[in-house]
Amino acid sequence: MSTVRTIRLPKNLVKAVARWAKLEKVDESTAMRQLLAMGVEEFAVKFYKDGKMTLNAAAELTDVSTREMIDILLSHGIRGNITLDQQRKAIDFARQ
């Protein structure tokens, strides 16, 4: 579902959108959506890395599968944010 939003963009972002649109050969609306999606991905990666977001929440936010989110995280050099203690608790829970 799409929602229309009106925003004011500083000149440097207008230039960035125009440049992206030209490079990718898309219209400016598509360019803005693509750039926002990149930003959302970076946001999800940072919050996952900082332990402020779960893997499932990051995947949902970026609109990808959990497996795809794992690949995205790996491409950013992030292997996981689960501690050894959390892993032990999960194993104990699974055994019960």
Number of C-alpha atoms within 10 A of each C-alpha: 2 4 4 5 5 5 6 7 10 8 9 9 12 14 12 14 22 18 14 19 19 13 10 12 11 14 13 16 12 15 21 19 12 17 16 12 15 13 13 16 21 16 15 25 24 17 16 21 19 10 13 13 17 16 23 16 16 25 22 14 15 20 14 15 14 15 12 13 22 20 14 18 22 13 10 13 10 15 12 14 15 10 8 9 9 11 11 11 11 11 11 10 9 8 7 5
